[in-house]
Structures are given as C-alpha cells and as structure tokens.
Amino acid sequence: MAQVTFLEAIRQALFEEMERDPAVVCLGEDIGVYGGAFKVTAGLLERFGWERVIDTPISETAIVGAAVGMSYLGLRPVAEMQFMDFIACCFNQITNFAAKSYYRWGAPVPIVIRGPSGGGVHGGPFHSQNPEMYFVHTPGLKVVYPATPYDAKGLLKSAIRDNNPVLFFEHKFLYRRIKEEIPAGDYTVPLGKAVVRRQGRDLTIVTYAAMVHTCLEAAEQLAQEGIEMELIDLRTLLPLDRETILQSVRKTNKLLVVHEDTKTGGIAGEIAALVCENAFEELDGPILRVTALDTPVPYSPPLEERFLPNVNDVVRTARELARY
Amino acid sequence: MPVDVIMPQMGESIFEGTITKWLKKPGQRVERDEPLFEISTDKVDAEIPAPASGILKEIKVHEGETVPIKTVVALIDPEGATTPATEPAQAEEKPAETPAPSEALPEPTPVAPGPTAAPQPVSGEDGRRIRSSPLVRRLAREHNIDLTTIRGTGAGGRISKRDILAVIEARATAPEPSVAAGQAEAAPAPLRLETAVPRERIYFGRYEVQPLSVMRQRIAEHMVLSKRTSPHVYSIDEVDMTRVVEVRNQAKAEFERRFETKLTFMPFFVRACVEGLRAFPTLNASLDGNNLVLHREINIGIAVALDWGLIVPVVKHAEEKNFLGLQRAINDLAERARTKKLKPEEVQESTFSITNPGVFGGLMGLPIINQPNAAILGVGAIQKRPVVIHDAIAIRSMVYLTLSYDHRIVDGAIAHQFIGKVKSILENWQENIL
C-alpha cells in the first residue's frame, strides 16, 4: 500500500466515484482547467471532460442551486466551495432548499458540498473558519468532517452515494501534512459512526478533524504521566454518534470535548448536554471544553496561534480533569 | 446545597395550594418526614413532611399565601446538622408572651464581620464539606456508603471515583464483622426505592412513565422496610362466621336506625382481636433493639383502601370501647380517610393492625406487617361453603383469617393460640350489639 496524503485520498475518492457512476459530476470555481485552488480536482477535467467537470461563475448560490436542480434530474453533483467560509453565501440554498426538499416533496437531494475549512495556515478571517455548526443545526443535512486520509476517502465515497445533502469539510491544515497508507481499491466508511482512536481509562476526549491529531499528541504526553486518555474521533457531526460517546463516558466517567470551532454554540455544548441528559450519574467530574476563542480567526500569526487550541491547552485541561 | 421545600401536588387537577401554617421557624431543626407545614388545597388539607433533615433556613412563602405547585416555599440546609440551633429552639418553647426581640430569629443576612462569614454548608463530624461527583454519589447510594466516612484524594479533598471504588473493593474482600453488632446504634440508612434490574431493561416497546405519588412512595418504603426488618411468618385458620352473620343480619336495621351509623363486620373482628391480644400480649408489642415493648393500650390500625393508595387509621384504646364505640370509630375514620380529613395522630401509634382483602372478594391475603407492630390480621371474604359438622355436610358462612407476624417476637404456638381465641369469640358470639 502506498502512502497518500489527505488531499490525494479525496482526489482518489472523486476519481473513483466518477468512474463508478456516470451520474457523479463536479462543479465549482476553478475546479476544471486550474484543478482547484488546492489542486484537489487536478486531472478530473482531462479524464472526464467539461460536461462532468464544470467551472462555474463566482456565485456559491448558483453552484448549490444548480447542484440541487441537477440532483432532481438524476445526477449526483459534488459542489466545491473554494473555501468553506464562502458557504455563508448559499446558506439559503442549503438550509431551505437542499435540507427540506425531501421533507416537503419527497424529492431526495443527493448532493455533496465539499471544500477546505479550518485554520492554522494564516489564512485570516475569511479563509480559516469552521462553519460546520450552522449546518449541524439544520435537520435534513448530514455533516462530515474527517481527520485521516483513510476516512476522508471512505467517507467522501459514502457521502456521494448517500441520498441526502452531505456537507463534507476538508481541513486544509491536513491536506498535505497527514499521510497514511490506504487500501488501493474501493472501500467506504459509514456516515454517522465515530471511531475510538485510542483506548484509555482515565478520561474521554471527544474531538474531530485537525484536533484529532492535536489530541493524539497530547495523549502521548499524558501517557508519560500515567494518564490514559480515550480519544473519540467523531468523523460525522450530523447525525452524531451518541452511543459511542456515552459508552466511553460510562467507562472513563470524565469528558473533555475539543474542537477548533469557536466555543459558544460549538458541538461541545451539545455533547455536554447529551451526556448530562443520559449519563449524569456516570460523571466523576465536570465536562470541560477546549476550543477556539469566541473571536474571528485572527490574521496575525501569533494571534492565530493564541486563538487556536493547541497541545498544551489539551494537556493542561486533561490533566486537571484527570486529577479532579 | 440547601434542599428546596416545594408546594406539593395534592391531586392531579390541583395547581396551587395555600400555606395555612408553618410548624417550624427558620433556624429550627427538622427531621426528614417530620411535619413542616400545613397546606390547604381545593381537594385536601394536609400536613406536609420535611423532604430532608437539617435546619430550616428560610421560609419563602408565608402563612396565608397561595402559590402554584412546585413553588419553592422554603429551604432546608441539610448539612446544618452540626450547626447549633438551640437558641431559636428555646425561644420557641415559650412563645406566648415574651418574644424577646434580641432572641428573634436570625434574619437571612446577619451583619457579618468579614467577607468569609457567609455560612458554608458543612457536614461530617469535623464540619468538612463533602465534595464528590454524581458518579460517586450514585455509587455511595448503591453500596450504602456514608460519604462522610471517606477521605477524598481528588482535587481539594474531593472524593473521586478511585476513592469510592477502593472502599467498595475493600468491603468486598473483607466483609464487615461489625454489621450485626453495630445495627442497634447505627441509624438505618434512608431507604430509597431500588430498581431491581438495569434501568434499560425496563424501557421497551410503548410505555408511559408516572411518577409515584408521595403516598405511594411512603407505602413502598414502608413495605420494603417491614419486609427487610421482620421475618414474616403466616398462620391461617378458618372461622365459621354463621353466628356473626346472623347476629348482624338481625340487628342491622335496628342498629343503623338507632345509632345512625352503618353496621359492618369489622367491629366483630376488632372486638375478637382485642380479646385475643389481651390473652396474648406479645402480639400487642413492638421490638426496640433487644427490648420488647409491650403496649398497655390496644390501638387497632385498620387498612382503608383509597382510590389513590392505602392508609391505616387507628382505633385508639379499642380495649376501652364497647361495640358501638368501635363501630362509630371505624366508620368515622374510614370516612375521613376517604375525604382526606384524617389528622396525623390518627394514623399513628397502632399496636396491631387488621386488613380486609375480603372487601374486594379476596379469599385470603398474606399481609405485610405494619411497622412497628408485631402482627397483622388479614380477613378474607365471608363466603358460604360446605363444611363438615358432626359427620354431616352443612352450608356455613366461612372466612379465612391469616395472621402475619414477626417471628423475632412471636412463635407459631402463640400465634395459633391467638387465632384460636379470635375464632372462638367469633364462632360463639355472645355480646349484645344493640
């Protein structure tokens, strides 16, 4: 098996799904001739032609609106946001049309909206955000946010094959930093299933996306102090894999939620409520959060460093919780 | 953390209640289940017991005020156990003429000398506040562990999972020899209704969840307590009620005309039990540790089924009442039980109890002892049955009497002699009831 990057794994998924199903088409800004701002779609145009790899005008509303319409006619479009920050432009198309179409008329919308998100690359406030929670709040959607090349490929394939509108967040910090051996042929990873990345007995950390790697590093440090963290990678935020979370909390009795999204309204609050409702009497300590600050993502590198949760933040908080 | 005292819901359709009287003043100590205040609602006037032991910290709703159910009407500081509260209590003892203003109950905000003067809730002998977690409290409850006895090793002395698991493990490996010996002085742990199986095995299919009424909870606790405390033995005998049925049938119309009260079978059984208890006083007793308390008075508790539960009002001094007096007392108590007019003292101080499953057609029942009694008599349905008399089959009105008794106090020999006495009085009824 060859080592592939996170980005390459996504490209493989797109290639293989387009090979597999002629209904799969890609559309977005500069995805064809230019191969995409991050080169995720490089080579698609050459292989599948302009009818299936469509360069669009600079209008996210038009991209998603067109994708919804194409899906009504039997296609399975994969729409790219050049940066996920721009998804705010097509909020209405996604939340009012894509998400409610099946509910209102029984018309499924098998589209995927994918694109790079997240910070740590000094992209500033418009190119670093984590807008996933706007959509986690919207029934009718699925929201996926993988952390590894294997998952990225398997989950994107599942997303394309799913009959619901799926938002697929690709953390741009991981694109070329994370490499992994993945199996050559076709495989999928199911939507809505979290994975336990590390077994532990002292506390549970629930996280997703780039923070999975931050937390794994923190776990190694804590293990040297004798604190064994259990680490859950959510992979899918909507629908949330409640059972895996609750099962782990019942085992370790302590919970820390880490995310790169800002704190207020982040999924950590939802998970805390879930655990309080279902496993309050299993808790041996408060549910804690390590998240980004409640500010826009700063452009200045030292400020961004301060803004994002890092390994030290996780270690410090986890240590506190373990001792509680 | 202070415990909220709430306005209870006394009936499904009741949404508010009026506080008619506070039985305690702020600063006074209350015990759990001790009457704390009186309320009046559309359906019932009742005394409301304290939900927890501690110091009554604050009264939020005063006498005469009407508030919605579930409103917090007072706060009890449960950990104020060691806080001396003798001064207000003494002031209470002679409340008549001299409400010395300096002795007046402390205002919520006494002028405090320093910033730390706000009273911290304390507990345990050394006044240490117990810090734990939901998990630890659950484990403590499940394993009947007193958290004040554990020293925490968590942050700030908090009792952590590790600490309580260590205690549980130590217990499992070294069973305490002192359990039996220590029983007498150790206050019994407050009972909680236990769930017999893991909770998830209860919820399946379609279901509805109804919270137990306070009365139901009390009954449940009492039944568990009784079964746990007293080894029950059951003795059964059959009594020929033909004569009593005849006596009653003959007297009924005249009795009810003359005394304007219903004539039932119950006073016959009460009268017979009084004679039986006189003859066998160990059945009219309570056990207190190693002492048997033989009651001089015979107070018969009589179970009354209600639409919303069960209550056992007490016919006091049954040994001093004649037949009419017994019947009047029984009818009066039953009627007021059904209209919720019983006073608390009327359901206390029973020395023996009778229950009557026969009312609902039960052939017989094996009742649970009404603590702290030594025994309870179950009266089945009176039915005509073929019985053998002098080698002939006759049709007689028969009843099964069952006696459940505490084998710690009473043995089968006494129990059967008691039933024999009751049987003999009923079968050979002599007393003129008119």
Interface residues (C-beta under 8 A of the other chain):
Chain A: N253 F280 E281 E282 L283 D284 G285 E320 R323 Y324
Chain B: S133 P134 L135 V136 R137 R138 G154 A155 R158 S160 K161
